[in-house]
Amino acid sequence: MNRTLVLVRHGQSEWNAENLFTGWKNPDLTPLGVEEARRAGRELRKRDILFSAAFTSALLRAQHTLELILEELGQSNVPTIKDRALNERHYGDLSGLNKDEARDKWGEEQVRLWRRSYDIAPPGGESLKDTVARVIPFYCQRILPPVLRGERVLVAAHGNSLRALAMVLDQMTPESIPSLELATGVPVIYTLNADSTVASKAVLD
């Protein structure tokens, strides 16, 4: 059985390029982001992976990335589920602010805690712990079952929702997970054992 799970962080968004906190705001991809998504599709095509299901968030930048990847694969008809459970972490009052301006307003240390701690949420927003609490049940209920049946599943999502999945797949801790960096548009291919543990992992960078 080929229990394959591929995770891809969306390509560069317009707000990534402008150094803004994005969260649940809904900018599209930049031209570079479009190319990153297409390149991800081309890299996956080299491995002849035929996907049976795809998952993405309720946000445009992840949906557009998935659409471009599937187009490059010639698999645009793959059944796709879009769910806010896979959305980026909600940044609350930081959403739409320039990260440098946020540091000027609240201080370097406070913004660092909001961005990189596990359980400290920005005003009106989510901590990474909160994001994990919505992503992991969705993973266990919707994404993992088809993978364990031997299907090949593609997930296009966001830095923090994918960090949540990495906590499970890579057995990372609340102390180590905030420092995990996921490049935009770079597929990570996992093959799973029958007990859902990771048999192998490949980063296509």
Secondary structure as GFF3:
##gff-version 3
##sequence-region A 1 205
A	DSSP	beta_strand	4	9	.	.	.	ID=ss1
A	DSSP	alpha_helix	14	17	.	.	.	ID=ss2
A	DSSP	alpha_helix	31	45	.	.	.	ID=ss3
A	DSSP	beta_strand	53	56	.	.	.	ID=ss4
A	DSSP	alpha_helix	60	73	.	.	.	ID=ss5
A	DSSP	beta_strand	80	82	.	.	.	ID=ss6
A	DSSP	three_ten_helix	84	86	.	.	.	ID=ss7
A	DSSP	three_ten_helix	92	94	.	.	.	ID=ss8
A	DSSP	alpha_helix	99	106	.	.	.	ID=ss9
A	DSSP	alpha_helix	108	116	.	.	.	ID=ss10
A	DSSP	alpha_helix	128	138	.	.	.	ID=ss11
A	DSSP	pi_helix	139	143	.	.	.	ID=ss12
A	DSSP	alpha_helix	144	148	.	.	.	ID=ss13
A	DSSP	beta_strand	152	157	.	.	.	ID=ss14
A	DSSP	alpha_helix	159	169	.	.	.	ID=ss15
A	DSSP	three_ten_helix	177	179	.	.	.	ID=ss16
A	DSSP	beta_strand	188	192	.	.	.	ID=ss17
A	DSSP	beta_strand	198	203	.	.	.	ID=ss18
###
